């Protein structure tokens, strides 16, 4: 999978920059904005929103998010936050994180097990450098004031 270092807010600090490739994706501007609003609303009302739940929102809008991109922590290149998305999904999610008061924070693996998904790589116990790729589960949360 291709690596993408997405710009996110994690525990009140920036964790990288975004690299996008142009991709043709058919989606009306209204649907695009509606998806972003739906994700933000979900985070604001439910808190602790997993990427599985974000994918469900994508599905509700018939948004094709599947691809071969992985989102990595910029300080630890083998620390994978999520994967299996395309450039359009990464761009949309990046815009949500930039436009709304939402952070990413570490998550207990149980959240993903309850939501019915996860990545099929070993789980990282903490944010540090690893020899091989590890999944570092995160969730979306409203910023704390």
C-alpha positions in Angstrom: 0.0 0.0 0.0 1.1 3.5 -0.7 1.9 5.6 2.4 0.2 8.9 3.0 1.1 11.2 5.9 -2.1 12.9 6.6 -2.4 16.2 8.4 -4.3 15.5 11.6 -4.7 16.8 15.0 -3.7 14.2 17.5 -3.7 15.0 21.2 -3.5 18.7 20.4 -0.5 18.5 18.2 0.0 18.4 14.4 1.3 15.0 13.2 2.2 15.7 9.6 1.5 17.0 6.2 -0.9 15.8 3.5 0.1 14.6 0.1 -2.7 14.2 -2.4 -2.7 12.9 -5.9 -5.3 14.0 -8.3 -8.0 11.4 -8.7 -11.1 11.4 -10.8 -14.0 10.8 -8.5 -17.7 11.5 -9.4 -19.4 13.1 -6.4 -21.6 16.2 -6.4 -20.4 19.2 -4.4 -23.6 18.9 -2.3 -22.9 15.3 -1.4 -19.3 16.0 -0.7 -20.2 18.8 1.7 -23.0 16.6 3.2 -20.5 13.8 3.9 -18.2 16.2 5.7 -21.1 17.5 7.8 -22.3 14.0 8.6 -18.9 13.0 9.8 -18.5 16.1 11.9 -22.0 15.7 13.4 -21.3 12.1 14.2 -18.1 13.0 16.1 -19.8 15.9 17.9 -22.8 13.8 19.1 -21.2 10.4 19.6 -17.6 11.1 20.5 -15.0 8.3 20.0 -15.8 7.7 16.3 -13.8 5.0 14.6 -12.7 4.9 11.0 -15.2 2.0 10.6 -18.0 4.4 11.5 -16.7 7.0 9.0 -16.7 4.3 6.3 -20.4 3.6 7.2 -21.1 7.3 6.5 -19.2 7.0 3.2 -21.4 4.0 2.3 -24.6 5.9 3.2 -23.7 8.4 0.5 -22.5 5.8 -2.0 -19.0 7.3 -1.7 -16.3 5.0 -3.1 -13.6 5.3 -0.5 -11.7 2.0 -1.1 -8.1 2.2 -2.3 -4.6 1.3 -1.5 -3.5 4.2 0.7 -2.5 4.0 4.3 -2.4 6.9 6.8 0.8 6.8 8.8 2.1 8.7 11.8 4.7 11.1 10.5 7.1 10.6 13.4 6.9 6.8 13.2 6.7 5.6 9.6 5.7 2.1 10.4 2.9 3.2 12.7 -0.3 2.9 10.6 -3.4 4.9 11.8 -5.7 3.5 9.1 -5.7 2.0 5.6 -7.6 0.9 2.5 -8.8 4.4 1.4 -8.3 6.2 -1.9 -7.0 9.8 -2.4 -10.6 11.2 -2.5 -11.4 9.8 0.9 -8.2 11.0 2.4 -8.8 14.5 1.0 -12.3 14.6 2.4 -11.2 13.4 5.8 -8.3 15.9 5.8 -10.8 18.7 5.1 -13.1 17.5 8.0 -10.1 17.7 10.4 -9.1 21.2 9.1 -12.7 22.6 9.0 -14.1 21.3 12.2 -12.9 21.2 15.9 -12.0 17.5 15.7 -8.9 15.7 17.0 -7.6 12.1 16.7 -6.7 10.3 19.9 -5.5 6.8 20.7 -8.2 4.2 21.1 -8.7 0.9 22.8 -8.9 -1.9 20.3 -12.3 -2.9 21.7 -13.9 0.1 20.0 -12.9 -1.3 16.6 -13.8 -4.9 17.6 -17.3 -3.7 18.6 -17.6 -1.7 15.4 -16.7 -4.8 13.4 -13.4 -4.1 11.8 -9.7 -3.3 12.0 -6.5 -3.7 10.2 -4.9 -7.1 9.7 -1.4 -6.1 11.0 0.0 -6.4 14.5 -1.3 -3.8 17.0 1.1 -1.2 18.4 1.2 -0.9 22.2 2.3 2.7 22.1 3.5 5.4 19.7 7.2 4.5 19.0 9.3 3.3 16.2 8.8 -0.3 15.1 10.7 -2.5 12.6 7.5 -3.6 10.8 4.2 -2.0 10.3 1.9 -1.8 13.3 -1.6 -0.6 13.7 -2.1 2.3 16.1 -5.9 2.5 16.6 -7.2 6.1 16.8 -10.7 7.6 17.1 -12.1 11.0 16.2 -13.1 13.2 19.1 -14.4 16.8 19.5 -11.6 19.2 20.6 -11.6 19.9 24.3 -11.8 23.6 25.1 
